[in-house]
Amino acid sequence: MDVQKNTAAVDKIISKLCLAEFKRANPKPKIRKDGTFNYHPYSLTDEINEFRQLKSDYINDVISEEEYKAACLKFNMRRD
């Protein structure tokens, strides 16, 4: 039985962490004379890569739904 898995929770976590890294690398991007922005590159942290691996493992049935939900809930419950 091929069931589509809901990965919205981990996608939201990954996007939140990536946006934080982008803002850390580009606190106030400068506008050039032609109207474009000068952005600095950034890299993904170990935490982001762990959540990407969690998503992959969940989709490929390496981990159970309970472990997936526990990891997402643990991230959402921590204080920033």
C-alpha positions as CSV (number, residue, x, y, z in Angstrom):
1,M,0.0,0.0,0.0
2,D,1.6,3.3,-1.1
3,V,0.6,6.0,1.3
4,Q,1.7,9.6,0.9
5,K,3.4,10.7,4.1
6,N,2.9,14.1,5.6
7,T,6.2,15.9,6.0
8,A,4.9,19.4,6.5
9,A,6.1,19.6,10.1
10,V,9.7,18.8,9.3
11,D,9.6,21.0,6.1
12,K,8.5,24.0,8.3
13,I,11.4,23.3,10.7
14,I,13.9,23.1,7.9
15,S,12.7,26.3,6.3
16,K,12.8,28.1,9.7
17,L,16.4,27.0,10.4
18,C,17.5,27.9,6.8
19,L,15.9,31.4,7.1
20,A,17.8,31.9,10.4
21,E,21.1,31.0,8.7
22,F,20.4,33.3,5.8
23,K,19.6,36.2,8.0
24,R,22.7,35.5,10.0
25,A,24.9,35.6,6.9
26,N,23.0,38.6,5.4
27,P,21.8,40.9,8.3
28,K,21.3,43.9,6.1
29,P,21.9,43.3,2.4
30,K,23.1,46.3,0.5
31,I,21.3,47.5,-2.6
32,R,23.5,48.1,-5.6
33,K,23.0,51.0,-8.0
34,D,21.2,48.7,-10.5
35,G,18.6,47.7,-7.8
36,T,20.0,44.2,-7.1
37,F,21.1,43.0,-3.7
38,N,24.5,41.8,-2.6
39,Y,23.9,38.5,-0.8
40,H,26.6,36.6,1.0
41,P,26.6,32.8,0.8
42,Y,25.7,30.6,3.7
43,S,26.0,26.9,4.6
44,L,23.6,24.5,6.2
45,T,24.3,23.6,9.8
46,D,24.5,20.2,11.3
47,E,21.1,20.6,12.8
48,I,19.5,21.4,9.4
49,N,21.2,18.3,7.9
50,E,19.9,16.2,10.7
51,F,16.3,17.2,10.0
52,R,16.9,16.6,6.3
53,Q,18.1,13.1,7.1
54,L,15.1,12.7,9.5
55,K,12.8,13.5,6.6
56,S,14.5,11.1,4.3
57,D,14.5,8.3,6.9
58,Y,10.8,8.9,7.5
59,I,9.9,8.8,3.8
60,N,11.9,5.6,3.3
61,D,10.4,3.9,6.4
62,V,13.7,3.7,8.3
63,I,12.1,5.4,11.3
64,S,8.5,5.1,12.6
65,E,6.0,7.9,12.6
66,E,6.3,8.1,16.4
67,E,10.0,8.8,16.2
68,Y,9.4,11.4,13.5
69,K,6.7,13.2,15.5
70,A,8.8,13.0,18.7
71,A,11.8,14.7,16.9
72,C,9.5,17.5,15.5
73,L,7.8,18.0,18.8
74,K,11.1,18.1,20.7
75,F,12.3,20.9,18.3
76,N,9.0,22.8,18.6
77,M,9.0,22.6,22.4
78,R,12.5,24.1,23.0
79,R,12.9,27.7,23.8
80,D,14.8,29.9,21.3
